[in-house]
Amino acid sequence: MRIEILTPDQELYSGEGSAVYAPGKDGSLGILENHAALITSLRSGKVEVVTPNGRESFDVDGGVLEVLNNKVIILAE
């Protein structure tokens, strides 16, 4: 699936991945390929992306996560 993690200042990640783990406002989220459509807010914590080359993690101070048509977009603070 396609994954993009964006902040107001920069693009933290843009590429393919097989899973995203994020700190949802109401609990931890795990997003796999072909996940149902979803929009949720994020709390502070680590976003982890499973890429073809391993795992990458990014610290966020909240934001919004959207899943639609096998694409994950995170607008992070």
Phi, psi and omega in degrees: 000159180272135182229132175228131175238116186237144170241170177300335184261333187200169173262117182279322181206140173211116180168193181272154177196162180254347179199151175228132176242126187221154179275090179292157181301323182256011179145172182289146180242144171233121182246121177249173180303146179062031177293150176297156179302140185201141169227130180210159176269156181245152173255176178296142179158200181255135170257126178247136180239129175267110183256171175300339182258008181128206180252142172233144179232150183222135176275133177232154178251034183111181179145202182227140177241133177233135173240126179202128177053048177062031176228134178247125176239127176244120173260101189258155174258000000 
